[in-house]
Each structure stands twice: as structure tokens, then as C-alpha cells.
């Protein structure tokens, strides 16, 4: 009887999938992408309300399964969830249509902002339109870090010790390789110290699906790319297009824990080592990403535009999102029934501890070199309170800081 029910459910899901067009996927996610300020779980909630409750093209179980898989993998969670759902509905073309739809609004806005910023630099500089944004961006990052600190670390002395060591190391070091090594070390420490021993279940049951030859080749290429990225051999590549692809794809597959985690890594990479951006330009890129309806990694559009114009913006954007979405789709098809196991639980507990340190250190590094005066501190404090206590969206805080900066300089 259970087998009959499962077959009926699969046939019902397949029928619903076949009735979903590619245009439906693209335009539905495009409209969601236009209003997905805040990203992450806020975006997932909107997807659930529209695709599950309103249009009934997927089930809650599919959304929850996709979120679970995306949480274990690198890349922006919400974008990876959208890619998985698109694949479940219309396979590869569905994944592409859904992912492009959700990212396109933020990409277009960031592209316009990048063009205006670099073509009208004198206007931005003379009016001081972004002079007061840094404090707001730092406040939002700190609020996120403190929320995670309170939720994940408080009350666990072992986690607090790991956090303290990681934070001190990250503040002292400006090398992005050190940041990645600290993440790996945190995971190892989590396993050795059994950080989630009480909560973990020693269940290693995993039902495996099949991976095609093309997918295996693609995974192999991504693995090679990560070796090149981790060993910093991208500096020896002279071809500009290939260099853009390798660097941003490397970032895509190194992002565990959200976009804020990559801020210090991207800052040390693009500002200190590659010198593609100045410190001010990097801060402005982060500020712009906060003001767009998309993940913070849309800042790749700004960086790519500075490096190689429109083509660079397009390449950087595709390279920073596509690998993570592809990996999540492959894992989704490979794992049909993922059960919690002790090793994974402990590994993630250690990684999350370092992630909190990465987020807080990123705010510290953004503030370093800034002119700290009473106005900067006031904006920092007000933005922190509004975001941490009253949950005011970062987009309103950033837009408010831009408006305040413009008015103050005008007056």
C-alpha cells in the first residue's frame, strides 16, 4: 500500500511539473527577485507562499528538502534553493530559468549603479553621497554577527574558545587563504571536540541517486578550479576572462554561512592582493549590494564591471552563482533521503562557530582606515539598534544613510 501511495505521489508531482512552463518559472522568480530585499530565508518564505500555497506547483516537502541541502553546501542559500526547485520542476532548463529570473533584477540594478559610479565619479565624490554608508553597512554586519553569536555560541564554553581564537586570528591576518584555513580548522575542531554530541544522531543512512558523466566531468573541473583558487595560482593566469571565471567560481564554492562571511576574504583578495579595487570602492560595492533586492554576492557585478566593463560584470555574476547552484542541484539529485549523522553535525557546529567570527571580523576590517568621528559613531549606533532590535531592513538603512549623507553635504 505504501509503495502504491509513493507511486501515486510521484505521478502527481510529475504531472504538476509538466504543467509548469519555463516562462512561468522565469517571470515568477523575476517578480520575486524584484522584491526580495533581505534575501536568505525571507526570499524562501516568499517562494513558499507563491509556489506552494498560491500556485500549488510544488509541495512543502520539496521546499524543506531544498533548504536542508542548500544549508549544507556553499553558495547563497536562497539562490541555491531556487535553482533546486527549478530543476525539480523542469530539469536543467528549469534550473537556469529560475536562477536567472531571481538574480536578474539585482544584476540590472547593480549594473546601472556601477556604470553611474564609475562614469560619474566626480558627482559621487563631490556630493559625498556614500560618505555615511560605511557606518550603516558595518552596523548591519555586526547585528547579524551578534544575533548568530547569541543563538549559536552563548552558553557553550568550548565554542566560545574556538570563536575567540578564530576572531583574533582573522582580525590579525588580512590573507584570504588564512580565512579559508580557519574555516577548515573550525570544522575539524568541531568533529574532534564533539560540539554537537548530545544533539547528533549516529545515523549515516543515505540513499544515492545517479550522477551523469557530464556532471562528473563538471564536478572534476570545479574541483580543479578550487585547487587553483586555494593555492592562489590564479595570480599566474594572464588571460583576463579566465582569471575572472576562476576567481569568482572559487569564491562561489568557498562560501559557507552566507555572503557576510566572504566580505573579509573578498576584501583581502580584491583590494590587498589583486588591487582591482580601492578600499573605498570595495566598501561602496558592499553598500550597493545591500541596497539591491538580491544577495550580497551581487557585489561581484560591481567588481567585474570595474575589471572589464559590461562583459566583466556578466562573467563575474555568472561565475559566482552558477557553480554553487550546479553543485546544489547535483547533490539534490544524488541524495534522496539525507539523514542527520554525528560527524556532519559536529563538523557544521565547528564551521558555524568560525562563521560568526568571520562575520564580526568583516565589520572590523571595513571600519579599519575609516575616519571615526561622532557622526560615524552615531550612524553606526543608530543603524545597529534599528537592525538588531527593531529588525529594520538593511535596504532602508542604506538608503537612509545615502539620503542623510546627501542632505548633510548639501547643507
N, C-alpha and C positions, 0 to 999 in steps of 0.2 A: 504493500500500500504506500509506504514511504517513497519507494522508487517511482511509483506512478505519479505521486504528488510532485516530486522533483522534476520529472519529465514535463509535466503539465506547466510547472512554473517556468522552466527553461523555454518551452514553446511560447508561453505568454510574453516573456521578456523579449524573445527573438522577434515576435510579431510587432511589439511596440518599437523595437529598434528599427525594423524595416520601414515603419511608417514615418520615421524621423528623417527629414531631408538635410542635406549639407547646408542649404541656405538657412534652414531653421536653426541649426547649431551655430552658424556664423553670426547671424543677426541677433539671436537670443543672447549669446555671450558678448557680442559687441555692445548691446544695450546694458548688460550687467557691468561690463568694463567701464562704461561711461560714468557710472555712479558708485564704483567700488572703492571709495575712499576708505582707507584703513586696511584694506586687503585682508590677508590671512583668514581667520575664522569668520570675520564679518562677511567676506565675499562668499565663503562656503555656505553661510546661512541664507544669503540671497539666492544662491543656486538651488539650495534645498527647497525653498519656498516656491520657486518658479517651476523647476523641472519635476519635482516630486508632488507638491501639493496642488499647484495650479494646472500644469500641463500633463502630469502623470506619465511621463515618458521613461522615468527611472524609479527605482524603489529606494527607500531609506537605507536598506542594507547595502546597496551599491555605493551610496554616498559615504556611509560609515567605513566600509571596507577601503574605499579610495583614500579617505583621510588617514586611516591607520597605516596604509602602505606609504603614503607621502610623508608621514611623520617620521618614518624610519630611514628615509632617503634624503640625499642632498637636493637643494633647489628650493625655490619659493613654494610653500605648501599649497596655497590656493591655486596657483597656475598648474602645478602637478596634478591636483585633484581634477581640474577642468580637463586636462589632457587625457586622463584615465577615463573619465566619463564619456568624452567624445569618442574614444577608442571602443568602449563597450557598446556604444550606440551605432557607430558606422566605421569601425576598424580604423585603419591608418588615416584615411581621408577625413574621418570624423575627428580624430585627434588633432590633425593640422587645422581644420576649420575652427574648432573650438578654441585652440590655443591662440591662433592668430586673432580671432574675434575678441578674446578677453584682453589681449595685450595692445591691440591696435589703437584704441583711444588714448592710452597713456603715451604710446610711442609718438603719435601725431603731435600731441601737446608738447611733449619734451623736445621734439624736433623743432617746432616753432620757437620754443623758448631758447633752444641752443642757437638757432640762427639769429634771433634777436640779440642774444647775449654777446655773441662774438662779432656781429656786424654793427651793433650799436653800443660797443663797449664804453665809449665816451659818455653816453647817456647814463648807463648804469653806474659808472664811476662818479660822475659829477653830481648825480642826484642822491647817491648813497642808498639806492633803492633796496640793496641787500645788506646794508651795514648792520642791521639789527636782527638778522635772521639766525645768525650763528648761535646766539643765546637760546633761541627757541628750539633749534634742532638739538642742541646739547640737552636741553631740559626734557624733550620727548624721549631721547635715548636713555637718559638717567631714570626717568619714570618707568620705562619698560624694564630696565635692569633691576630697579628696586622692587618692582612687582614680582619679577621672577625670583629674586633673592628671598623675598618673604614667603613665596609659595614653595620653592624647591629646596632651600638651604637652611632656613631658620629652624633651630632646634636640633640640627644634626651636626655634631662637633667635627666628625670626620669630613663631611662635605665642606664645612667652614674652613678647615685647614687647607684642603685642596684648593678652594676658592682663593684664599689669601695668597698662597704660593703662586697660583696662576695669575692673579691680578698684579702682584708685584713684578713678576717676570714680564708680563705684557706691557706694563707701563714703562719698564726699564728698556725693553727692546722695541725697535722700530722695524724689525725684519719680519716680513710676512711668512717666511718659512718657519720661524720660531712659533708664530701663532698656530700654524698647522700642526707642528710637533707637539705643542701644548695640548691641542685637542686630542691627538692620538694618545698622549701620556695620560690625559684625564680618563679616557676610555679604559686603558689598561689598569689604571688605579681603581676604577670602579669595579672591574672584574676581580682583581686581587683582594680588594678590601670588602667585597660583597656588600656594596652600598644598598642594594635593594633586596637583601637576602630574605627579609620577612615577607615582603610583598610578592616575591618572584615564585613562579611555579616551574618545577623541573619537568617541563613538557616540551619535547623537541619535535613534535609531530608536524610535518609539513607535507602537504600534497603538491606535487610538482607538475607543472604543465610543460609543454614542449616549446623550445626556442628554435626558430628557423636559422638556417645557415647565414642568411643576410644579417640577422640580428646578432649572431655570434661574431661575425666579422666586424659589425659596427661596435659591439662591446669591446672587441680587441683593440680597435682603433682608439676608442675612448680611454682604454687602459694605458696605451702608449702615450696618448696626449697627457694623461695625469703624471706619468713618469717624467716627461719633458717639463711639465709645469712645476712639479715638486722639486726637481733638481735645478730649476732656474736656467735651463738651457734655451729658453725662448729668447734670451738676450743675444744668442749667436745666430738667430734667424734674420736674414736681411730682407726677405720678401714681406712687405707691409701687410698685405691681405692675410697671408698665412699666419703671421705673427698675431694679428688681431684675433683670428679664429682660435688659435692655440691658447692664448692668454684668457680670453673670456670663456672658452669652453672649460678651461682649467678651474676658473672661479666657479662656474656653474656646478661642477661636480665636487667642489670643496665646501659648499655652503650647507652646513648643518646648523639648524636652530634659528633661521630667519635672516633677513637682509642686514640687520644691525650687526650681526657677527662679522660680516665681511667688511665693514667700514674700516677698521684699523688695517686689515690686510690689503684692501684696495688702496688706502691712503699711502701705505709704505711702498706699495708696488708702483702706482702711477705717479706719485709725487716724488718719493725719495729715490727710487731706483730707475724707472724709465724716464722720468721727467717729462711726461706727457702733459701734466697739469701743474699749475702752481698750487700752493696750499689754499689760497683764496678761491681758485676755480673749483677745487675739489669740494670745499665747503658749500659753494653755490650749487654744485651738481647735486649734492645730498639735499639741499634745501628745495631745489626744483622738484626732485623726486618725491618729496613729502607733499608738495602742492599738486601733484598729479594723481588721477584715480588709478593707481597701479602700485605694484611692489616697488620697494626701494631700489631694486636692481635695475629699474628703468633708467637709472643714472648712467648705465652703460651706453645709452643713446647719446647722452651729452659727451661722454668721454670719446666715443667713436667718432662723433662729429668733429670734435677738436682735432683728432688724429688724422682723419681722412675725409672730412666732409660728409655728404649725404650717404655715400657708399659705405664709409666707415661706420656711420650711425646704424645703418641697416645690418651690416655684418656683425657688429658688436652686440646688437639686440638679439639677433637670431642665435648667435653663439652662446650667449649667457643663459638663454631659456631652453633652447632645443635639446641639448644633451640631458639635462635633468628630467625634462618631460619624457624623453625617449626611455631613459632608464626606469622611470616610474611605470611606464606602460609595459615594458618588458617584464618587470617584477610582478606587475598586476596579473599578467597572463601566466607567469611562471608559478605564482603562489595562489592557489585556490582556497586554501584553508590554513591561515597562519595563526598558530597558537603561541601564546607567550611562553618564553623559556628563560631560565635563570641567567644564562650568560648574556643574552641580549638585554635583559632588564638591567643588569649591573653595568654593562657597557654603556648604555644610554644614560644611566644615572651619573656616571663619571663625566661623560661628554656634556651633559646639561649643566653640570657644575662649572665646567670651564667656559661654557657658552655665556653664563651670567657674567663671569669675569671679563670675557671678550666684549660684551655689550657695554659694561661700565667703563672699561679702559678706552673704548672708542670715543666716548664723550670726553674723557680726559684729554685724549690726543687732539680732538677737534678744538678744544679750548686752548691748548698749548700754542703760544705765539700770538694769541689774540690780546688786544688791549683791554684789560679788565678794569672797568670803571663802575661807578654806581649805576649807570644806565644799563650796562651789560648785565650786572648782577640782578637788577630789578626785573629785567625781561626774563632772565633765567629763572628767577624765583616765581614770578607770576605764571609763566608757562608751565613750570613744573607742577605747581599747585592745581592749575586748571586741568592738566592732563592726568596727573596721578590721582587726585582726589575726586575731581568732577567729571573725568573721562571725556573732556572736550577733544574732538577730533584734531589730529595734527595738522590737517589741511587748513582748518580755521585759524589755528595758532600761527602757522607760517604766513598765511595771507594777512593776518592781523599784524604780524611783525613787519611785513613788507609795507603795509599801509602806514604803520607808525613811523617807520624809517623815512618814508617819502614825506610825510607831513612834518616831521621834526626837521629834516634838512630843508624843506621848503620854507618853514617858518624862520 
